[in-house]
């Protein structure tokens, strides 16, 4: 039982690999697999907390990797197939690079390791990214989808800045912190 959350997380990685090869990219099959992969992102953590001994260090690391892999597939496989403004796609790539560099640099500076935090802002960023292709699938290209992606880029920037500040302000690494408001309490626990 305790391995079920990790199996769910690993299935997300397998679905991401499948999304790379399925054609048409924004067809019904790829859309269904994308939705299932996104759903696994929503339930694996809940399962890990509910199942006795379901939480593990490897599960947390696997979840972070699977999340990043789903984001990369979304940005480099799904988004190019969407009819969006070209500068938006380039901006999304920039936001993704900024996110990875921020977590890497701030984590390495303060804690000597890359730290991707599971903040509420980061979880919402993943949800908002997940909603983008769904909106496109339902509405097609257009102003609504393009404006939504502008919102997504702004949110990812906010979540990234918060994550970087958290990494720099924490005395000890903590990937499960919910937001910057918890830094003081987390630091007090490590005294």
N, C-alpha and C positions, 0 to 999 in steps of 0.2 A: 504493500500500500504506500509506503513512504516514498517510493520511486515514481509514483504517478505524476506529481508536478514536473519532475525533470523529463519524463517521457512526453508530456504535453508540450513543454518548452522545446524539446528536441524536434518534435513534429513540426513546430513553426519553422525551424531551420530547413527541414526537408521540403516544406511547402514553398519556402523562399527559393530554394534551388529549382523546384518545378516551375515557378513563375518566370524564371530566366528563359526557359525553353518553350513554354506554351505559346502558341500562336492561334488567333490574333491576340496581341498583348492585352488589349482592353475588351476581349470577348467575354462571353458568359462564363466559360470554364475558368479563365484566369481571374475574373471578378469573384467567382464563388470561392476559389482557393484563397484569394487575398482576404476575403471576409472571414473565412475560417481561421486563417493565420492570425488575423487581428483579434478574433475571439479568443484564441489560445493565449494571447498576450494579456487579455483581461482576466482569465480564470486561473492561470498557473500560480500566481502569487496567492490568490484566495485559497486554492487547494493546498498549497504548501503550509499555510497558516492553520487550516482546518484539520489536516491529516496529522496524527501523532508522529513526531520526528520527521515531518515533511520539509521543514526548513533546513537548508544546508548551505554551506559556503559555495560548493560547486554549483548548486542550484541558482544561487544569486548571480554568480559569474556567468553561468550558461544563459540566464535570463537577459543579462545585459548584452551579451554577444548576440543572442537571438533578436533582441530589440534593434540593435544596431544593424544587423543583417537585413531585417525587414525594412528599416528606413532606407538603407542603401538600395535595395531592390526597388522600393517605391520611387526613389529619386532617379535612379539610372535606368530602370526598365519601364515602369508604368508612366511616369511623368513625360518622357519623350513621346509617348504615344498619345498623350492628351493634347488637345488643341488649346494651348495657353500661350500667352505672350512670351516670346523667347527670352526676354530679359528676366522674366520671373523664374524660368527654369535655371538660368545662370545664378540668380539670387538665392534660390533654394540650395544649389550646390555650395555657394559661398557660406550660407548659414550652417550647412552640414559640416563643412570643413572647420568653420569657426567653433562649432559645438565640440568636435573631436579634439581640436587643438586646445581649446579652453580646459576641458576636463583633463587632458593629458598634461598640459603645462602646469596648471594650478595644482593638480594632484602630485606631480613629480616635484614641484618646488617645495611644497609643504610636507608631503607624506612619503616621498620617494616611490610613489606608484600612481598609475593612472586610476582615477576615481570617477566613475559615472554614478551619480547619486540618483536615488529613486524618489525624487521630490514630487510633490503634487504638480508643480509646474511642468516637470519633465513628463509625467504621466499624461497630463493634459496635452502637451505637445505631441506625444505619440498618438493620442486619440484624435487630435485635430488633423494630423498627417493621415491617419487612417480614414477620416471622413472625406478628405479631398478626392480620391479616386471614386468613392461612392457617389459624391455629388456629380462628378463628371459622368459617371455611368448613367445616372438618372437624368441629368440636365443637358449633357453634352457640353461642348465648349461654349464659352460666352462670358459676359461681363461678371456674372455672379461667381463663377468658378475662379476667374482671374482675381477678383477682389477677395475671395476667400483665401487664395494663396498668398496675397499680400498680408492678410491678417495672420496666416500661419507663419510667415517669415518673421513678422514682428513678435509673435508669441515665442518662437524658437529663440530669438535673440534675447528676450526677457529671461526665459528659462536657463539659457546658457550663462548669462551674466550672474543670475542667482546661484547656479551651480559652482561657478568659479569663485564667487565670494564665499560660499559655504566651505569649499575646499581650502581656501586660504585662511579662514577664520577658525576652523575646527582645530582643537589641540590634537585629537586622535582621529584617524579616518573613520568615517561613518557613511556607508552607502545607503542606509535606510532612513536617513533624516528626511522629514516631510517638507521642510522649508527653512528659510533663513531665520524665521522667528524661533526655531528650536536650537540654534547654535549656542546661545548662552546656557541653556539647561544641559545640553550635551557636554559642554566644556566644564560645567560645574560637577558633573558626574565623574569626570576623569581626574579630579583633584586628588 
